[in-house]
Amino acid sequence: MIRSLARHRTAGKWMLVGSVMALSCTQPPVVGRTPQLDIRAQDVYPEDWKTPLPEGVDPNPDTFRANLTRVSYAQGPSYVRLRAGKDCGGCVISVRITAFGNTRSIDPDRPPHPGRPLAHIKNLDATITEAYYGLKPGADADYFLWIDRRDDRPDSARITLIEVPHRSDLRVHGGRQKNLYVCNGYTHGTDPTTDPSQGADFVEYRHPEGCRYPAPYMAITKSGQASMLSSSAIAKAFARFAELLGIAYLISGGGWIDCNSGCCT
């Protein structure tokens, strides 16, 4: 009887894990704050916005948007994700990230020249800045992950966060910048034209050992439970998942894309 109960509990746990992963993909977008869920930033952006703009990025917001419209990039997959808010007592906000086209065409060893946008990012909160990237509320600015070649190595790619204010009298700024590397190469032979995971996302929502599958990348601790009191369906799913596996918090980190060599960050 004891073994039977143990088997039932184990089976129930894996069924719940599957349900939570499904919920994270199928529930409606979360807009607004969910303070009860423990989501923390990997580190907080200092908001100096002094990174030089990549070649070809116009500093005028209106011109930048006009150039973007003229090229007419196709919209790829779009996700609304829970992210850590900044200076708000541990609150959680929602951020939407939308890929431009199929990012699997990107080769980190053959970066596009001139550069191009990889993703459009928008903070859906009305007043709170996102912590890791320093994304201001969507009423103030839009953000773009921009890929181009490195200054010191033309055969290597880099990604720069671009801030595009809505006010015409302000300037386009460069934020966090990092070199693009393959973090998990492909060995599964998946057809890149049909793989539904192609696109751009935040790295914590991609499983580190199987980047094709969306799953919360959480820091594991021996104690502590995530709260289950959030009114958000997705936040509840994450909290239940955390409680089940003894996971304490979700870390808001950098960007991720599905490129031709594998998962790239």
C-alpha positions, 0 to 999 in steps of 0.5 A: 500500500505504501509503495502504491501511494508513493507511485501515485504521488510521483505520477501526480507530481509529473502530471502537475509539472506538465500542467504547469508548463502547459499553463505557462504557454496557454494562459492569457497574457498577464498585465500588471503587477503580481507582488506575491510571486518571488521573481528577482533580477540577476542584477539591476541595470544602472540606467546610464544608457551610455552604450554607443549606438550600433552602426546604422541605428538612427538616434532620432526616435521618429527616424528610427521607427520610420526606418523600421517600418520601411524594412517591414520585418515579419513578426515572429512568436510573441510572449508575455513574461513575468519579470522583476520590477525595480525599486518596488519592494519585490514586485513583479511586472509583465513584459512582452517580447516579440521576435522579428521573423525567424531568428533561426536565420541568424548565424552568430559567426556570420553576423548581419551587416548592417545590423538588424532588430531581433526582437521588440520588447515592451514593459506593460506596466504603467509606472514600474521600470523592469529591473534587469534591462531597465525597461521603462513603462511602455508609455515612455519607450519601446525597446529593441534587441539589435544584432550586429557585428562586434567592433573588435571581431567582425566574424562574431555577433553582439546584441545591444538593447536599444531604447526608443523614446516616444517623445520626438525631442529625446534621443535613442539610447544604447543599454546592455550589450553582450556578445552572442554565443551558442549556449546549447548546440542542436543535436536533435535534427529538428527542422528549423522551418517547423520548430515552434520554439524559434524566436526570441525570449528571456533566458529564464523561460528556456530550459538550460538542458533543452532550449527548445522547450519553454520552461521556467528556469528557476534557482533551486534552494533547500528552503523557502516556497514561492507564494500561491496567493497571486491573482494571476493564473500564470503566477499561480502556476509558477508558484505551484511549480516552485512549491512542488519542486522546492524552488524558491524564486525565478531569476529575471535575466538576459535575452535568448534567441533560437539561431541556426547553431542552437540556442544563443544568448 
